Amino acid sequence: MINLGAESRSSNSIESTVTAEKAFKFISKGWREVKDSADADFQLMRARANSFKNLANSFDRELENFVNSASTFSVPAIRSSTPTEIDFVKKLQPKISEFRRVYSSPEFSRKVLEKWTPKSTISINLSAIKNAIVSEVEDREGIVEFSDWDRFRRGRKFGLKEFRWDWRGEEEENQKEWEPIRTLKTRLKELERKSSSSEIFNNFKNSEFVEKVKSSLKSMYKEPHDSKEIPPLDVSELLAYLVKQSGPLFDQLGFKREICDKIVETFCSKHKNQLLLRSLQGAGEASFLESENVNDELDLRIASVLQSTGHSYEGGLWTEPAKHDSEDKKRHVAIITTASLPWMTGTAVNPLFRAAYLAKSAKQNVTLLVPWLCKSDQELVYPNSLTFTSPEEQEVYIRNWLEERLDFKADFKISFYPGKFSKERRSIMPAGDTSQFISSKEADIAILEEPEHLNWYYHGKRWTDKFNHVVGIVHTNYLEYIKREKNGAVQAFLVKHVNNWIARAYCHKVLRLSAATQDLPKSVVCNVHGVNPKFLKVGDKVSQEKEPFSKGAYFLGKMVWAKGYRELIDLLGKHKNDLEGFKLDVYGNGEDAHEVQSSAKMLDLNLNFLKGRDHADDTLHGYKVFINPSVSDVLCTATAEALAMGKIVVCADHPSNEFFRSFPNCLTYKSSEDFVVKVKEALDKDPQPLTEEQRYNLSWEAATQRFMEYSELDKFLNTMEDKAIPKKNTKIKKSVSMPSLTDMVDGGLAFTHYCLTGSELLRLSTGAIPGTLDYNKQHCEDLHLLPPHVENPIYGW
């Protein structure tokens, strides 16, 4: 930084040595500023010197013209000048000439360089000019401006205490160097050469600053991907990728996935070895291609080619370009289910425990969204004529029930959406757009309990558009139930394809509790349910007391034919003589209770029918054997509860019971004759106590851990965290590098489903409850909602 100042001293004291010492003291904060902006300072010095020289020449010419011929001036302010002002200008001209001679002399430049130090500053003593001005204008204002000339209008000012200038020129680069500056630069170069081996220069060269500059320059240099030539795709690769991306279409046409994979592998067989080499050359890092199969290699090959062309995919035809993350640092998880307490069904109990254990980690905020039924529907669904007048009252009931069964405080939010009960389907159907009851700020992660059930007649915003990650959990084998109805085969065929649509259109990942469910797209089989901790405590108590069971066998379940009662009646009726003396207590309530009891009475079966009750009831602790012949369940909660209480379980050899086979107290039968054998074996032997591992596998802690892993929720959360942290080695991202035909197909299915479910005629023809396209007036009063035509107005009709 160069400071030019003028101090008030007498012109008689100006000597060459003193002037050099006090005019230029080059202290620019030492070598530190030379490091940062030495070149910039020299350029600025050169430009300003040239401009000053031109300004001084212009000033001399103007003064000369003014003195010689005052009448030639065209500026009105100078025409009216007084003789006093003309004398002042005449006196000023020689002082400026003297100033130029002094500072243009070689002696001046030499002595400036002699005073060079690392912590010096440069200043110029302009006392000659100042004294000339003070002698004439000491009674005037402190600053004189030559504003009549165009160049001085841009900032040149003379003052009593200082002389400063600030000028700009359009042709500064083309002007010649001022003699002092040229000499100064020459001497500086000589000084730098002489001091190259000195201590100052070595300290500067080895300083931390220089090392940081070197490392910064190295990090700034990056070899562009465009510099590497990537071979274009050949015909076989294009065909392989087309077949791979057409997977959704083949699924709808009934082709197996294995066939598509074999076709892709066939197309890629000739290039399998070359794909890895090409991708390595295109991506630049071997870690990009740690793929396990041909499909992954093909994806990365396509990604590398697209990346080399500069193509960037930012969304498809049906997808939104981006979704905003939550402003809160904690993640938000919304669990949407199809039932609620006091209805003791799996979709009411298991989501409740899932919400409690997900909220236990305190890493995410959890909201449980359950259906609200009007009083008329509550009387049909809830046991013992239990009803609620408000959602707040039902929430208190739910929380009290949960607190009695947990040893920790569950901190999560409970919300309600409008629902209606279908007598024909014996289930609760959502009314209106369910997603609107989760605010946009909390729309982060969605868990759809029974996604097919929630979306059969769903007419609202696409879940995957509103939420960052959507996981569906399949609880029920609906195809098995539908096949038992009239024209069940036709209905099952249609529902199967509708379920495929829903899974593709509304979920990122689908979890099937067992292989007994429909094989949906994007699905994986995993039991993500645990048992109520209360049942594990009962089992611990039984193993510690080691008291013999006082009762024999029992069956517990909702009394409808589809819940295993048909299989139970058939098995006992067929082997009535083989199981002579065998008595079975049956607990349950339901719509088919009268028919079930009548059938058992007609066959004279030794069944004792009792009212349904909680499986943890004290009256059930004394039973040793739990019998469950149901093959319609996906994963029987009662079976898991019985094992947790230390009982022996007899169940069918069926995919729904695959998870329980590893427990020694679980006896499975493959035929009706084998059923008799297993029942007698269970009655004769004592159950084995659960090991710590078996006990943990039944717990909700283990179920939550399995859920986080198989839903890829932990991977998703890690990915979201990584996006906020820039990485040096960024891998090729397939989702960004290339468009996905799968995403376009999924979006098209969602759009088609939205259009179809918007027609009331189509809804009614496929079995929807009338008036479920929107919630009704009673829902508005109970949930304090605006009417649908106010909440979602339709303009232009």
N, C-alpha and C positions, 0 to 999 in steps of 0.2 A: 504494500500500500504506500503510495507516494503522497506526502503532504507538502503543499506549497504555501508558505505563509510570509507575511511581511510584518516586521517588528519596527517599532518607532525608535529609530536611532538617527543620529546626524550623519549626513553624507560625507563629512570630512573624515570620519573614522573608518571609512571603507578601505581596507588594504587587501591585497591579494590573498595573504595567508588567512586572515581573520574571516574574510568573506567565504573562503572555501570551507573553513571549519564550521561556520554557523549557517551557511546557506544550504549545504547538503549534508545532513546527518542521516545516513541510510540505515535506519533501524526499522526493519519490517518484521519485527519479532523473529529475527534471526533466520536460520535455515528452514524453520518450520513453514514460513510463508513461501520461501523459494521452492520447497517441495510441492506445495499445493498449487501455486499459480505463477511460477517464474515466467513461463512463456507468455501467459496472458498479460502479465505486467509489462513485459518488454514491448509487446504489441501495442498495449495502451499508451505506453510512453512515446512510442514512435508516432502513433496516430495523433496524440495530443500535441507533440512537438511540431509536427507538420502543420497542424491546424493553427497553432500559436504563431508559427512563422508566417503563415498566410495572412492571419489576422493582423499581425504587426505590419506586414507590407501594405495591406489594405489601409491600415490606419495612417501609415506614413503618406501614402498617396492621397488620401482624403485630406490630410492636414495641409499637404503641399498645394493641392488644388484650392483649398479654402483660403490659404494665405495669398496665393498669387492672383486668384480671380474669384473674389467673393460673390460676384454677380452671377457666376455660372451655376451656383447651387440651386437645386430645385426643391429642396426641403423647406417648407414654410417656417419651421422653427428656427433654422439657421439664418434665413433671410432677415429675420427680426432681431438678430443678435446685436448686442451692444459692443462698443469698442473695448470695454473691460473684458468681455468674454473672448474677443479675438486675441487680446494680449495673453490671456491665460493659455490659450491653445498654442500660441507661439512659444511660450516658455515650456510647455509640456513636451513639444517635439524633440528638442535636444536631449531631454532626460531619457526618453525612450531609446534614442539612438545610442546613448551611453550604455544603457542596460543591455542592449543587444551585443555591443562590442565586448562587454565584460564577460558575458556568459557564452560567447562564441569562441573565446580564446582557447588555444590548446592548454595554456597554463592552468586554466580553471578545471578542465577535465582531468588533468594529471593529478591535481591536489585533491579532487573528489575521490579518485581511486585510492589515493594514499590513506584516506581516512576510512576505507572500507572495513567493516567489522561485521560478524554474524548477527549482532543485535543492534544494528544501526538503523536510522531512519533518514530519509532524504527530505530536506526542506530548502527553500530558496528565499534568500533575503532580498526583498524587493523594496528596500528602504529608499532607494533612489526615486522610484516612482511615487512612493508614499509621501516622501518629503516634498516632492514637487507639487503633489496634490494638496497637502496640508497647508503649504505656504499660501495657496490661493483660496482655499475653501474652508479655512478653519472655522469660519463663522457660519458655514452652510451646514446642511443636513449631512449625516455621516456617510451616505452612499450616493455616488454619481453614476447614472446609467446613460449609456449612449444608445438610446432606444431608437434613434432615427435611422440607424443602419441595420440592415436585415440580419447581419451576423450577430450584432450585439443584442438584438432583440431576443436571441436564444439563450441568454444567460450570462454574458460577461459583465462583471460589476467591479467597481473600485470602491474600497472603503477606507475609513480612517485607521482602523485597527488591523485590518487584514486586506490582503489582495488575493482574490481567488478567481478562478475561471472554470467554466464548464461549457465546452463547445462540441459541436458535431458537424461533420462535413461529409458530403456525398462522394467526394473524390479523394478521400484521404489516402487510399492505397496507392494512388497514382502520383502522389506528391513525393518530392525528394526528402531524404532524411535530414533533420537538423544536425548541424555539425557536432554539438555537445553529445547528443544521444548516440550518434554513430561512433564517436570516440569512446563513449562510456561502454557500449556493447563490445567494442574491440578489446578494451582493457579487461572486461569481465571474462571474456573467453580466455585471455592469457592467464588471468588469475586462476581460473578453473583448471587449466592444464598444469600450472605450477603446483597447485594444491592437490592434485590427483592422488599423490602418495602421502599426503599429510594426515594428521590425526583427525581433523575436522571432516574431511571428505570420507575417510574410512568409517567414522562413526555414522555419518549420514547413510553410507552405502550399506552398512550392517544393521541399520536401525530396524526396529519392529515395523515401522511404517512401510518401508520398502518391501519387507517380506509380505505384508498384507496386500500391497499393491500387486506384487507378483502372483500371489494366490488368487486374487480377485480376477486378474486378467486370464489366468488359466481356467478358472471356473466359468468365466464369461464365454470362453471359446467352446463351442460345441459343434461337432461335425454334423451337418444337416443330413436328415434321412434321404433327402432328395438326391444327395450325391451318390447314393448307391443304386445301382440299376437292379430292379426286381423284375424277373421274367413275367410276362402276362399270363393269364389263365388260359389253359388249353381246353379243348372241347370236353374231354372226359371229366376234368375238374368242374366245369360249369354244369354238366349233367348230374354229377354227384351232388353238388350243392343244391341243385334244383329239387332232386329227389329228397334230400335231407330236409329242406325247408317246406316241402309238401307233406310232411308228416301229419299235420292236423287234418288235411283233406283225406289222406289215406285212412286215418282213424275213423272218420265219419263214414267212409265207404266200407269199413270192416276189415281192412288189411291189418295184419299183425305188425308190430314194430320190428320184430326180428327180420321180416322180409325186407322192409325198407333199409335196415342196417346192412343186410347182405348185398343189396343192390348198390349201396354207396361204397361198400368195401370192394365190390367188383370193379366199379369205375376207377377206384383209387389204387387198385392192386399194381398197375403198371408204373405208378408214380409214388408208391409209398416211401421208397427210399429217398426220392428226390424232394419230397415235400419238406422233410426236416431240414435238409441243406438249404433249400430256397428260403424257408422261413427264418433260418438263422442269419442268412445274408441280409434279408430284408429288415429284420428287427434289431440286429446288432448285439443281442445277448442270448446266450444259451438258455437262460432261465425262463425265457418266454415260452419255450416249447417243452415244458415238462408235462406233456399230455399222455394220456393213458391209452387212447385208441385213435382210429383213423378219423373219427368225427371231430375230435379236438384238433388234430393236425390240420384238417380241412378248414375248420373255423379260423385258425390262426393264419393259415395261408391266405384266405380271403381277406382277413383283417390287414395283413401286411401289404397286400396289393392295393387295397383301398387307401391305406395310410400313405403309401408312396405317391398316390395321385392327389393327396390333399383333401380327400373327401371326408366330411364329418357329418354323421347322422345325428339329428337332434330331435327325432320323434317321428312317429308314423302317422298314418291317415286318421286313426281313431284315438290316438293317445295325446295327452297334454304334454307340452314341451318340458315342463318342470313342475315340481311340487315343492312348496316351501316347507322347510324344516321348522320344528317348533322353536319358539323364541326361548323357552325354558331349556336349561342345560339337561334336565332329566327327560328321558323318553316317556312317551304316552302310549299306553296299551289299552285298547278298547275291546272288551269281550262281549260279543253279541250272541245271545242264546234264544231258544224257542220256548222255554218253560221257566217257571219260577216256583219257589216254595209258596205255600205249603203243599203243592203238588209234588209228591215224592217220586219223581222220575229222574232218570239218569241225566237228561239235559237240564234239569234244574239244580241237581246236587253237585255234579262234577264241575261245571263252570264256576260255581260258587267257591269251591275249594281251589280251583285254578287261580281265580282272582286273588284269593287270600295269600296263596304261596308265592305268586308273582310279586305281590305288593310287599311281601316279607323282606325281600332283598333290598328294598328302598332304592333300587337303581332306576326304577321307573314308576310313574304314576299310573294307576290302574282304574279303569271305569268298567263296571259290569252293567250292561244294558239288557234288561229283562222285559217281557211283555206285561202290559197292564190290561186286565180284563174288566169290563163293566160288571156290575153286580149280578146281572142275569147270567152271564157266563161263569162268574165265580161259583155260583151255586151248582153249576154242572160239573165243574172241574175239581175244586178244592174239597178235601175230605171233611166229614163231620159237619157239613153245612157252614164251614168257616168262610166268612166274607170280610172285606175291608172297605171302608168308606173313602179312603184316600191313599195315594201312593206312599205318603209318609208313614202311615200306620202299617202298611205291609213291609216297608223297609225296616221298621223297628222289629217286626216279627222275624224277618230274615236274619238280621244281625244278632238277635238274642239266640236264635237256633244255632248259628255258627259259633258264637262265643262259648256255648256249652260244650262244644266239641273240639275246640282248639286250646292250646296252652300258650298262645300269644295273641296280642291284639292285632286284628286285621285292619289295616288302614287303607281303604279303597272307597271309591265313590260308587253309589248305586243309582242308576237312572232307569227310566221307564219309557217304552214306546207303545203306541196303541196296537192292540191285538184282538183277534176274534177267535172264538172256539168253533171248530168244525166238528159236528157230531158224526158225519160220515167218515171223515179221516181220523177222528179222535185225536186231534192235535190243534195247536194254536197257530193261526196264520197271521202274519204281520199285516197291518193296514197302513197304506201310504208309504212314503219314502223313509225307511228305517234309518238310513245314514244321516238324515238331517238332525237327529237327536245326539249326534257327536259333533261338537263345534269344530270349526276349521282349525283353530289353534291346537286342539287335542287330536286332530286326525293324523296320526303318525303310524301306528301299528294296529291292525285289526285282526281279531281272532274270531272267525265265524264258526260257531258251534252248529253243526248240521248246515253246511252252506247250501246244499240242494234244497232243503226245506225252507230256508230263509229267502231263497231267490226264485222259487217256482213262479210266483206271481209278482215278483219284485219289480216295481216301476219307479226307478230313481237314479241318482247319480252312481256311476260305475264305481265299485269299491276300490279297484286298483288305480283309478284316477284321483280319488280323494285321499287315499292312504298310501304311504310309502311302501308298506309291506303288508300283504294280506295272507293269512294262513287259515285254511279251512280244516275242520276236524269232523270226520264222518262218524256219527254215533250209531246210525240205524241202517239196517239192510232193507231198504224200502222195496227193492225188487222182490224180495221173498214175501213180504206182506201183500204186495199187489198181485202176485201170481195166485194167491188164494182167493181173490175176489172173482166176480163174474167177468168174463172176457179178460182174465188176468194176463194171458200171454200177450195179447195185443197191447194192453196198457203198459205192461212191463217193457215191451220193445220201445214204445214211445218215450217212456220215462227214462229209460237207459240213455237215449241220445240227448234228451233234454239235460240230464245230469252231466253228460260230457260237455255240453255247451256251457253250463253254469261254471263247472270247474275251470274251463279254459278262459272264460270271459271275466271271471270275478276273483280269481285266486292266483297268487304267485306260487303257493305251495299247498298241497293237500296231504293231511295225515289220516290214514285209515287205522282204526284201532285194532283191526284184525283182517286177515285175508278173506273173511266171510262177506265183506262188503264189495260193492262194485269196483272194478279196476278203473279208476278215474285217471284222466291225464294229470300230470304233475304230482302224482301221488306216491307215497311210500307207506309201508305198513309199520306201525309202532304203537305199542300201548302207552299212551301218555296220561293214563288215569291212575290214581292211587286210591287208597281206602281211607275212610274216616279214621283219624288217630284213636278214636274211642274204641274201635274194633281191635286195634293192636294192643291197647291196654287190657282189654278183656282176655286176649290170647296170652299176654304176659301173666295175668292173674291165674289163669287156668294152669299154665306150665309151672308156676311157683307152688300152688296149692297141691297139685298132683292128685286131685280128687276125681274119682271115676264119674263119667257122665251118667246122669240118672234117666235120660230119655233116649229114645231110639232115633228115628229118621223124621225129617220134615222137608217141606217144600214151601217156598215163599215167592210171591210174585203177583203182579196185577192180573186179576182173573179175566183174561181175554184169551181166546183160543190160540192166538198167535204167540203168546208168551210161554209156550211149552205145555199147555194143558192138553192139547190134542195128542202130542207124543206121550204124555204121561198116562192118559186114559187108555191109549192103544197098547202100551207096553204092559201095564198092569192087567188089562183085560185079557191079553194074549197069554200071559204067564201067571194067571191067577192061581192055578194049582201048584206051580213051581215055587211060588212065594206064599205058600199057605202059612197063615199066622203072622204075616208081615203087615204091620199097621203104619200108616203114613198120615201125619198131621199136615194139613194144607192151610196156609195163611194167605189171604188175599181178598180184595174187593175189586169189582169191575163190572163192565157192561154185560159180560157173558157169564156172570156168576150163576144165574138160574139154570142156564143150559148145561154148564159144566157139572153142576151138582145133580141135575136130572140124569145126565148120561152115566155118572158114577153110580147112581142109585139103581138104574136099569141093569147095569152089569154086576151089581152087588159087590162093588169093590170096597175094600176095608180102608176107606178114606174118611178122615175126620176134618170137616171144613170149619175153619175159624176165621174171624174177622182179621183183616190186614193190620199190621202194626210195624213199627220201626224194627229193623233187623237187630238193632242194639238193645232191644227191650230185654229186661232181666228174665222174662219167661222163656226166652229162646236160648239162654246160656247153657242149659242142661242137655241140649241135644248133641249127639255125637256125630250124626251123619246128615249131610245136606244133599238132597237129590235134585238135579236140574237136568231134565232131558231136552231142554229147548235147543233147537237148531236155527232159530230165527234171530237170536241175539247176535250182536256184533262182538261185544265183550260184556259178559254178564257181571254186573256190579255185585250182585248177591253172592256169586261164586267167590269173588275176591274177598268179600267180607267174611264169608264162612271160613276160608283158609286163614285169614288174619286172626280169627277167634280160636284157631287150633282145631277145627273140625275136619272130618274126612268128607271129601266131596266126590260124588259119583256123577259124571257128566259124559256126554257123547264125544266120540272121537271126531271132532269137527274143527275147522279152522278158527272158529270163534273161541275155542278153548286152548289154542296153541300156547298162549302165554303161561297157562297154569300147569302144563305137562311137566315142567321141571320141578314142581313141588311134590314131595313124596306122599303127601296126604291127598293128592288128586288121582282118582282112579277113572280111567276113560274106557268106554265100551264101544265096540265096532258093530255089534249086532244085538238083536233082542235077546238071544240066548246069552251073549256075553254080559248083557245088562243084569241078568239074574245072578251070574257068577260074581260080578263086582259088588252087587248089593249085599250078598251073603258075606263076601270078604270084608266089606266095610263094617258090617255089624259084628263080626267076630274079632277084629283086631283093634288095637288102641292107636290113636293118632300119635305121630311123632312131633316133638316140640320144634318150632321154627328156629333155624339158625339166624345169626345176626344178618348175614347176607340176604337170606330169604325174607326176613322181616323188612330190611331196607328196600328190597325190590318192590314190596307191596306199598311202601309209604309214598306220600305226596312229594316228599323231597326228591326221591328218585324219579318220580313221574315228571316233575318240573324240569329236572336235569335232562331227561330224555326228550322232553318237549323242546327245550332250547336247542338241543343238538339236531334233532331230526326236522324241525321246522326251519332250520338254518337261520334262526333268529339271532343266535350269537354271532354267526358269520356276517349277518346283515348289520348288526350294531357295530362290529369291528370295521366293516367297510365304510359306514357313515363317519366313524371317527377318523379313518384314514383320509377321507376326502378333505377334512379340515387341516391336514398336515401335509404340506408339499413334500414329495419324495424326489430324490435325485434320479433314481433309476425307475422310470415309469414304464410299466409293461403295456403291451397292446391290449386295449379293452375291446372285446368283441361287441358289447352293447353300444359302444359309442362309434366304433369304426365302421360298422356296417348295419344296414337296415335288416330287420328280421321279418321274414314272411309269416312266421308264427305269430308275432305280435299283431300284424295286420289282420290275420285270420281271427285271432282272439277278439280284436277290436270290432271286426265285422260281426262276429257272433253276438257280442254285447249290444251292438247297435240294433241288430235284428230282434234280439230278445226285448229290448226296450220298446221298439215299435209295436211288437205283437202284444205285449202286456199292457199297452196303453189303450187297447180296444176292449171295452166292457163286454161286447158280444163274444169275442174270443175268450175272454177270461171265464165267462159263465159257461161256455160250451166245453171248456176243459176242466170244469169242476171247482172253480174259484168260488169263495163265499161272496154273495152279492154285497156291493158297497165297500169292498176292501181296497179299491183303487185309491181311496182317501179315507182318513179317519172320519168318524161321525160326530154328531153334536155332543153326545154323551162323553166321548173321549175329550173333546174340547173343554168341557166343564170339569172333568176329573183331573186332567193334566194341565189345565190352565193354558190351553193352546188357542191361537187365533183360528178362525174357520179356514178351511182349505182354500176357498176362493179369495180370502184376504191374504193368507200366507203366501200363496202362489197364484197371483192374478194372471189372467189370460187377456192380453191386449189384442185389439183388432177384431174381436168377434162380436 
